[in-house]
Amino acid sequence: MPPTFTSATGVELYVADGIKGSNPCQLELLFTAEDIKSRIKQTYWQDSLYVLGALGKLVALILQTNNLTGGIPASLGNISSLGIFSVAYNNLVGSIPHELGRLKSLTFLAIGPNNLFGTIPFPLYNMSSMSTFSIAFNQINGTLPSNIGLMLPNLK
């Protein structure tokens, strides 16, 4: 059974021109933010993200506190404009996809608390624009690089 979420209370989308996704604005590929939010709420959340990957101006995807299950889709690494990504306070499992390291615009990443496990993928340490990296309350193991302050100079 594919991952699902049972109640979508906090789905937020933002596009590069600063218009919050809950407004009926037109996005690329003739999808409106409301269409996308509706699709995410009505289908399997991971399967819905292929639409988001085509949105070249998507800058924020906030899906926190939605009872999401399954893993974080590696395809999120294709949304090159994404600057904010949060799936905090869900029931996600699996490892952190190393493809997230391709998100060079990412400044805010919140993926805990969930039930993620494994190590932090090395490509995430090469994201010098990252200022917030929240992974607390998961089952992450391993050690942080001794030069993490040089690798992620903007962390707060």
Backbone bond lengths (Angstrom), bond angles and torsions (degrees), N, CA, C in turn:
res aa  C-N    CA-C-N  psi(-1)  N-CA   C-N-CA  omega(-1)  CA-C   N-CA-C  phi
1 M - - - 1.451 - - 1.527 108.90 -
2 P 1.340 118.80 126.69 1.468 120.70 178.96 1.523 111.46 -65.27
3 P 1.334 116.98 157.52 1.460 121.25 179.37 1.531 110.95 -63.63
4 T 1.306 115.33 147.14 1.456 119.93 179.73 1.516 109.83 -140.40
5 F 1.301 116.83 172.25 1.448 119.13 163.61 1.512 107.91 -133.51
6 T 1.313 114.77 146.03 1.450 120.17 -169.06 1.510 113.98 -94.14
7 S 1.318 117.81 -24.21 1.464 119.28 178.10 1.512 108.53 -144.87
8 A 1.300 117.03 123.08 1.461 121.11 -178.36 1.514 108.81 -103.55
9 T 1.306 115.64 100.20 1.457 118.82 -178.34 1.513 112.24 -108.23
10 G 1.317 118.13 -17.05 1.459 119.72 -173.72 1.506 114.01 -132.25
11 V 1.317 119.27 41.39 1.453 121.09 178.29 1.517 108.55 -82.70
12 E 1.322 117.02 121.08 1.459 121.10 179.15 1.516 109.33 -132.60
13 L 1.319 116.23 135.78 1.456 123.19 176.95 1.522 108.08 -126.53
14 Y 1.314 116.53 142.13 1.453 120.97 175.68 1.516 107.60 -132.97
15 V 1.323 116.91 141.80 1.456 120.76 177.31 1.516 109.05 -109.19
16 A 1.314 117.06 165.92 1.457 121.95 -169.85 1.518 114.39 -60.48
17 D 1.313 118.91 -24.21 1.460 118.41 -179.55 1.518 112.14 -81.59
18 G 1.339 117.58 3.86 1.447 122.38 173.92 1.514 114.68 88.49
19 I 1.318 118.31 3.82 1.458 120.82 178.93 1.521 108.61 -81.71
20 K 1.302 116.79 125.16 1.462 120.77 179.78 1.516 109.20 -64.98
21 G 1.326 116.55 141.01 1.448 122.48 -174.15 1.509 115.21 -63.18
22 S 1.304 119.32 -15.79 1.454 119.10 -179.66 1.528 111.73 -77.29
23 N 1.333 117.55 -10.89 1.463 120.72 175.07 1.531 109.08 -79.66
24 P 1.317 118.01 150.10 1.465 120.02 -178.46 1.517 112.44 -78.87
25 C 1.329 117.14 52.16 1.455 120.80 -179.76 1.524 110.33 -84.71
26 Q 1.304 116.41 158.23 1.454 121.63 179.68 1.524 108.95 -88.89
27 L 1.320 116.68 129.68 1.454 121.98 176.84 1.520 109.03 -107.75
28 E 1.293 117.16 175.32 1.452 121.43 177.22 1.524 110.62 -56.90
29 L 1.305 115.98 154.97 1.464 124.06 177.95 1.530 113.03 62.95
30 L 1.307 116.69 22.66 1.464 123.04 176.35 1.522 114.06 63.23
31 F 1.298 117.60 22.87 1.458 121.22 174.20 1.521 108.04 -97.65
32 T 1.306 117.98 135.92 1.456 119.49 172.36 1.517 107.80 -94.64
33 A 1.309 116.15 161.25 1.462 119.97 178.32 1.523 110.11 -60.37
34 E 1.324 117.49 -37.80 1.470 119.89 179.49 1.525 110.79 -64.76
35 D 1.343 117.49 -38.87 1.465 120.40 177.54 1.525 110.61 -59.86
36 I 1.323 115.44 -43.79 1.464 120.14 -177.98 1.524 110.17 -68.06
37 K 1.335 116.88 -45.16 1.464 119.31 179.06 1.520 110.71 -60.70
38 S 1.312 117.10 -40.26 1.458 120.93 179.02 1.518 110.23 -63.59
39 R 1.341 116.55 -43.58 1.465 120.08 -179.69 1.531 110.68 -63.58
40 I 1.332 117.16 -41.46 1.458 119.94 179.31 1.524 110.04 -62.99
41 K 1.318 117.61 -40.61 1.454 121.23 -178.36 1.529 112.48 -68.98
42 Q 1.338 117.18 -30.80 1.454 120.67 -172.23 1.519 113.88 -96.15
43 T 1.317 119.15 -12.81 1.460 121.30 -176.14 1.520 110.02 -127.73
44 Y 1.311 114.31 -177.03 1.449 119.64 175.85 1.513 109.04 -67.19
45 W 1.313 117.08 126.88 1.463 120.53 -171.46 1.509 112.14 -60.77
46 Q 1.325 120.22 -38.25 1.458 121.48 -178.80 1.525 110.72 -67.16
47 D 1.331 117.13 -39.79 1.456 120.65 179.45 1.525 111.41 -66.93
48 S 1.309 117.88 -27.44 1.467 121.92 -179.07 1.519 112.32 -74.76
49 L 1.308 118.03 -21.50 1.455 120.32 -173.60 1.519 113.50 -71.05
50 Y 1.344 118.56 -13.86 1.458 118.56 176.37 1.527 110.10 -62.21
51 V 1.314 118.18 -32.41 1.458 122.05 176.22 1.519 109.60 -65.53
52 L 1.307 116.94 -44.29 1.459 120.73 -178.94 1.520 111.76 -64.43
53 G 1.326 117.07 -33.21 1.452 120.53 179.61 1.518 112.91 -62.72
54 A 1.316 116.43 -22.28 1.458 121.08 179.42 1.522 112.55 -86.78
55 L 1.296 118.04 -4.83 1.461 121.53 -178.18 1.517 109.82 -91.42
56 G 1.310 116.15 97.12 1.451 121.37 -175.74 1.506 114.63 -66.05
57 K 1.332 118.49 -14.74 1.457 120.68 -177.76 1.519 113.33 -108.87
58 L 1.311 118.38 7.84 1.462 120.50 179.41 1.519 108.91 -69.15
59 V 1.323 117.37 121.63 1.457 120.52 -178.01 1.518 113.16 -111.87
60 A 1.328 117.98 -17.54 1.467 119.79 179.56 1.513 110.26 -144.32
61 L 1.315 115.13 134.30 1.454 122.38 175.30 1.519 106.97 -132.25
62 I 1.318 115.58 110.43 1.460 121.53 -175.62 1.519 107.96 -119.00
63 L 1.325 115.85 110.40 1.461 122.38 -177.41 1.521 110.79 -123.57
64 Q 1.307 116.92 31.68 1.464 119.68 -175.86 1.522 111.46 -75.07
65 T 1.327 114.81 151.01 1.459 124.16 175.60 1.527 111.49 57.26
66 N 1.331 116.36 55.04 1.458 121.28 -179.22 1.532 113.42 -128.95
67 N 1.316 118.75 12.35 1.468 120.75 -178.52 1.521 112.52 60.25
68 L 1.332 118.03 30.88 1.454 121.23 177.50 1.518 109.42 -64.42
69 T 1.323 116.16 141.31 1.458 121.71 175.12 1.522 108.23 -125.54
70 G 1.318 116.66 171.52 1.454 120.55 -177.99 1.512 110.13 89.10
71 G 1.305 116.08 -160.06 1.449 121.03 -177.59 1.509 112.46 -109.24
72 I 1.324 115.39 172.14 1.462 121.27 174.89 1.524 106.80 -79.03
73 P 1.327 118.24 122.49 1.474 120.03 -177.72 1.525 112.28 -66.93
74 A 1.317 116.11 133.31 1.464 120.81 177.04 1.522 111.23 -62.85
75 S 1.323 117.56 -25.54 1.466 121.62 -178.61 1.525 112.93 -62.81
76 L 1.321 118.41 -15.90 1.467 120.33 175.42 1.524 111.24 -59.84
77 G 1.307 116.55 -25.95 1.458 120.78 178.77 1.520 113.16 -64.62
78 N 1.330 117.66 -9.39 1.468 122.18 179.57 1.528 113.12 -88.43
79 I 1.327 118.23 -8.89 1.466 121.17 -177.68 1.526 107.17 -89.80
80 S 1.322 116.14 81.20 1.466 121.18 -168.89 1.525 113.87 -63.16
81 S 1.317 118.39 -22.88 1.467 120.80 -178.92 1.526 113.01 -86.84
82 L 1.319 117.60 -5.56 1.463 121.01 -173.84 1.528 111.09 -65.05
83 G 1.327 115.65 121.79 1.457 121.42 179.36 1.516 113.13 -109.24
84 I 1.334 116.92 -24.83 1.465 122.17 -179.26 1.521 108.06 -131.25
85 F 1.336 116.31 127.20 1.456 121.18 177.27 1.523 108.10 -139.00
86 S 1.329 115.54 122.95 1.461 120.18 178.38 1.519 110.45 -136.59
87 V 1.310 114.53 125.17 1.470 122.35 170.27 1.528 108.16 -127.24
88 A 1.322 115.96 31.87 1.459 121.44 -179.05 1.520 110.85 -64.40
89 Y 1.303 115.62 153.90 1.468 123.77 175.36 1.526 112.45 58.62
90 N 1.323 116.07 52.58 1.453 122.38 174.13 1.525 107.83 -127.71
91 N 1.304 116.68 -159.24 1.466 121.84 179.03 1.522 110.29 -125.88
92 L 1.318 116.61 43.04 1.455 121.15 -177.36 1.523 111.09 -74.92
93 V 1.320 115.93 147.64 1.459 122.90 177.86 1.528 108.32 -129.27
94 G 1.312 115.60 170.68 1.457 121.04 177.56 1.513 110.94 99.24
95 S 1.320 113.66 -172.77 1.456 119.10 -178.44 1.529 110.32 -95.31
96 I 1.305 115.76 166.38 1.459 121.99 176.76 1.526 107.12 -79.46
97 P 1.327 118.07 122.13 1.472 119.20 -178.41 1.527 112.08 -64.65
98 H 1.326 116.67 132.58 1.466 119.64 178.34 1.529 111.09 -67.24
99 E 1.338 117.94 -18.79 1.464 121.91 178.75 1.533 112.50 -62.56
100 L 1.335 117.30 -21.83 1.462 119.41 176.55 1.529 111.00 -61.16
101 G 1.309 116.98 -22.06 1.458 121.72 177.67 1.519 113.54 -66.50
102 R 1.338 117.45 -12.53 1.470 120.66 176.80 1.524 112.08 -80.87
103 L 1.320 117.73 -8.89 1.466 121.96 -176.98 1.526 109.82 -82.91
104 K 1.301 116.94 78.30 1.469 121.71 -174.07 1.523 112.84 -67.99
105 S 1.345 118.35 -17.00 1.468 121.32 177.56 1.521 112.52 -89.66
106 L 1.323 117.17 -4.91 1.462 121.03 -174.52 1.525 110.99 -67.75
107 T 1.333 115.08 123.10 1.460 120.75 177.06 1.520 111.86 -114.13
108 F 1.333 117.14 -19.79 1.466 122.12 -175.28 1.520 108.72 -135.75
109 L 1.325 116.16 118.76 1.460 121.95 178.43 1.518 108.12 -130.67
110 A 1.331 116.99 116.72 1.467 122.43 178.93 1.525 108.05 -126.07
111 I 1.329 115.66 108.72 1.469 119.93 -176.91 1.526 112.02 -125.38
112 G 1.304 117.50 14.46 1.447 119.78 177.22 1.514 109.85 -134.58
113 P 1.289 119.48 156.11 1.464 126.38 0.67 1.526 112.97 -80.18
114 N 1.309 113.97 140.30 1.452 125.35 173.90 1.520 106.48 -150.82
115 N 1.299 116.88 -155.61 1.462 121.25 176.80 1.521 110.30 -124.19
116 L 1.327 116.39 38.61 1.461 121.55 179.71 1.524 109.54 -74.99
117 F 1.325 116.29 151.69 1.463 120.80 -177.37 1.520 110.00 -140.63
118 G 1.317 115.30 172.92 1.456 121.47 -179.92 1.511 110.77 97.86
119 T 1.320 115.02 -158.48 1.459 120.76 -178.76 1.528 110.02 -105.75
120 I 1.315 115.04 166.05 1.460 120.35 174.40 1.524 107.15 -77.19
121 P 1.326 118.01 122.87 1.472 119.49 -179.68 1.522 111.71 -60.48
122 F 1.318 116.51 137.04 1.454 121.13 -176.62 1.529 113.47 -56.88
123 P 1.356 120.72 -36.86 1.471 118.99 179.15 1.536 113.98 -57.49
124 L 1.320 118.35 -23.95 1.469 120.14 178.19 1.527 111.59 -69.35
125 Y 1.305 117.42 -21.90 1.464 120.39 178.36 1.530 112.24 -78.66
126 N 1.322 117.24 -8.18 1.463 121.54 -178.83 1.524 112.29 -103.09
127 M 1.305 117.35 23.92 1.463 121.87 -177.54 1.519 108.89 -107.33
128 S 1.310 115.67 82.44 1.469 120.73 -171.52 1.528 113.04 -65.30
129 S 1.326 118.55 -17.29 1.461 120.19 179.44 1.528 112.69 -82.20
130 M 1.315 118.29 -11.31 1.467 122.01 -176.39 1.529 111.30 -65.76
131 S 1.341 115.33 125.13 1.465 119.60 176.61 1.534 111.60 -110.51
132 T 1.328 117.79 -25.29 1.468 122.12 178.42 1.513 108.92 -129.39
133 F 1.325 116.02 125.56 1.461 122.46 -178.75 1.515 106.70 -136.69
134 S 1.327 116.88 94.00 1.455 121.85 -174.58 1.526 110.61 -108.12
135 I 1.317 115.58 110.80 1.469 120.74 179.40 1.527 111.58 -126.17
136 A 1.307 117.41 10.92 1.466 121.93 -175.50 1.526 111.38 -59.23
137 F 1.302 114.87 154.81 1.463 123.96 175.97 1.525 112.24 62.43
138 N 1.318 114.92 46.67 1.456 124.98 168.33 1.525 106.06 -128.20
139 Q 1.291 117.67 -175.80 1.465 121.60 176.91 1.527 109.79 -106.84
140 I 1.326 115.94 50.42 1.459 121.78 179.88 1.522 108.82 -80.36
141 N 1.336 116.43 138.55 1.461 120.05 178.96 1.525 109.76 -128.77
142 G 1.306 115.11 178.78 1.453 120.68 -178.32 1.519 110.31 101.17
143 T 1.318 115.37 -176.80 1.456 120.72 -178.79 1.521 109.78 -117.91
144 L 1.314 115.25 153.72 1.458 120.74 176.20 1.522 108.67 -83.35
145 P 1.332 117.78 146.45 1.461 119.82 177.10 1.526 110.67 -60.89
146 S 1.307 117.00 144.47 1.466 120.82 -179.11 1.529 111.59 -65.27
147 N 1.320 117.57 -23.74 1.461 121.24 -179.48 1.537 112.13 -103.75
148 I 1.319 117.24 30.90 1.467 120.82 -176.70 1.528 111.83 -59.51
149 G 1.306 117.71 -32.09 1.463 120.56 178.27 1.518 112.82 -65.32
150 L 1.310 117.15 -30.07 1.456 121.23 176.76 1.528 110.70 -79.76
151 M 1.335 116.11 -34.89 1.466 121.20 -177.64 1.525 111.60 -75.00
152 L 1.316 116.63 -36.34 1.464 122.95 -179.54 1.532 108.49 -123.84
153 P 1.315 117.51 71.54 1.468 120.45 -171.18 1.517 115.04 -68.91
154 N 1.327 118.87 -17.25 1.462 121.05 -176.03 1.529 113.77 -98.91
155 L 1.336 117.33 4.21 1.470 119.10 178.38 1.517 111.00 -60.53
156 K 1.318 114.89 139.13 1.469 120.31 178.59 1.507 110.00 -105.70
